Structure formats: structure tokens, C-alpha cells
Amino acid sequence: MYRSKGTGFDFRAALGTCGEDAVFEDGVRVFHPGRVHIEGGVYVGHGAILEGHHLGEMFVGAGTWIGARCFIHSAGNVHIGARVGIGPGTLILTSSHGDGTRGRPILEAPLSFAPVRIEPHADIGVGAILLPGVTVGEGAQVGAGAVVTKDVPAFAVVAGNPAQVLRYRAVDS
């Protein structure tokens, strides 16, 4: 399905599971690899960071394309369906710091976790940010640079900060 554009690297032995024909380009970093599950035919671009986490797991469906320099954090769990496109520089976050109290750094405030789910056949534009707890519906399209703060309906096209529904994709005839 996908072929390497560079020297690539083979993470298969370290991952929780890894399907056939997965491609990991040069500079990909995988943390807590035993908590990362990749199905067959997945492409992960140069410099992407798959931050598996001891608190959560990451599942990437068959045939998904993850662009260069993406950061995917799975402390709150990430599930990416089959044949999803994720543009370069996209951030997928599953944790955030609470407000804390005055006089203490926010960095020391308790963390909260929420899963991110991307349904099959969705497309996430270059540099988009998906915040904890969102679901991107089947076949939805998230515009470049969008900040997704709430669920995106199936087949919706969203853009902006915060992302808003612009329209719905046409039905095949």
C-alpha cells in the first residue's frame, strides 16, 4: 500500500501489535511501544511522535496515513479507524492540566484524561489540533489548522478555532 520515502525504521518487534506492511519513516519516535497497536498498511511519516502511555493505549486502523511531525498522545486512549488521513503537524491530545489554585503553577495541577476517537475514512488537515474527549465521525473532514474542541458529526466538514461545521460531504450516487 504505502512505501517509504526515506530510509525508514522497523518498530514491529517493540510494538504491542503491528500489522504487515506498516511503514515507519526515519525519525519516528514511539514511547511505551507495548501500548501502541498498528494494523496493516499504516504509514507513519518522518519525525512523527507516537506517545504511547502507561495509562492508555493507541490503536491505529489498517491503511491509515499519519503525516510527518504529527504528535499523538495516548494517556487517555486514542482510537484511529481504518483508512484515516492525518495531515503533517497534527496534534492529538488526551490529557490536560486543571486550573489548579492561585500561587501554584498550572503545571502542578492534576491531570485529567479523555479519549480521542477518529472514525474510519475521516481526514484531519495539516496542523489541526484535536483536544481530549473528542470524536471525529466517519468520513468527516477537519480543515487545516482547525482546533477541534467538541465532537464532529459523521461526514461533516469543519474548520476554524474552535472548529465549526461548514457543510456536510455529498453522498455518492
N, C-alpha and C positions, 0 to 999 in steps of 0.2 A: 504494500500500500504506500507507505512513505519511505523515502530513502534519506540517508544522512547527507547534509550539505557540507559537513566538515569531517574531522577525524572521529568524532563520536566517542562514546564510552558505554560499557556494558554493566548495568546495575542489576541484572537479573538475579544473581545469586544472593544479593543482600536484601531485596525487596520481600515484603510479605507474600506477594504473588506477582508474577509477571508473565503476561501472555506472549505468544510468538510475535515476532516482527516488530516489537517495540523499539523505537529509536530514541536514544538519548544523545543529544549533541554535546560537543565539547563545552566544559564549564558548567554543566548542570550540577546542582548540589541537592542531595537528598538527606534530610535529617530524620532520625528514627526510621530507617528504611523498612524495618519489620512491620511498621504500621501503615505502610503505603502499598496499595494494591492496584496494579496496572493490568488492564486487559490487552488483548492482542491488537496490533496495528496502531498503537498510540505513538505519536510523535511529540517529543519534548525539546523545544528549541534552545539554542545557545544561552548559557547563563541563567536559565530558569532555576528557581529555588522551590523545591517541593518540601515544605517543612512539615514532615510527619511529626507527630507529637505523642508523648507518652499518655496523654489524657484522651486522645481522639484518634480517628483513623481517616485515611484518604482513599477513596475509590474513584478510579478513572476508567470510564467505559470504553469499549472497543472502538477503534477508528477515530478517537478524539485527537485534535491537534492543539498543542499548547505552545504558544509563541515564545520567542526569545525574551529573556528578562522578566518573565512572569514570577510572581511570588504568591504561593498558595499555602496558607497556614491552616492546619487541621486540628488544633486543640479542641475545637468544638464539633468536629467531624465535617468532612467535605464529601459530597457525593456528586460526581460529574457523570452524566449519562453518556450513551454511545453517540458517536458522530457529532460531537460538540466542537466548535471552533472557539479558541480563546486567543485573542489578539495579543501581540507583544506588549509587554509592560503592564499587563493587567494585574491587579491586586485582589486576592480573595482572602478575607479576614474572618476569623471565627471567634475572636475574643476582643474584649475592650476593658479598659480600666473604668471603674465607677468614679463619681465625682470626688469621693473622699471627703475630708474635712479641711477647713482652712488651717494653715500652719503646717500641713503635711503635704509633701509632694504627691501629685496625682499618680506618679509612677509607683508609689507605695500603696495606693488604693487597691481594694480587692478586685480581682479579675472576674468578669462574667463571660460565659461561653454560650454560643448558639450556633447550630449547624448552618451550613450553606449548601443548597442543593441546586444543581443545574440539570434540568430535564433533557432528554435526548433531542438532538438536532437543533439546539439553540446555538446562537452565535454571540460572542462577547467581543465588543470592539476594542481597538487599541487603547491601552491606558485606562480602561474602565476600572472602577472600584466597586466590589461587592462587599457590603458590610454584614456583620454577624446576623444570622437569623433569616436571611432572605432565600426565597426560592425563585429561580428563573424558569418559567414554564416551558413546556415542549415547544420547539420551533420559534421561540421568542428571539428577538434581535435587540441587543443592547448597544447603543451608539458609542462611538469613540469618546473617551473621557467622561462618560456618564458615571454618576455616583448613585448606586442602587441601595436605597435605604428601606425599601419595602418590596413585597413580592411582585413579580412581573407575571401577568397572565400569559397563558399559552398563546403563541402566535402574535403577541403584541410587539410593536416596535417602540422602544423607549429611548430617550436621550435627555441630557441635562443634569443639573445638580440642584436639587435632587432629581433623579430620573422620573420623567412623566411619560405616560402613554401618548404617543403621537398619532398612531393608527394601528390597524391590525393587518397582517400579511394577507395577501389574496389567497383564495382557495384554488388549488389546481383543478383544471377542468378536464 
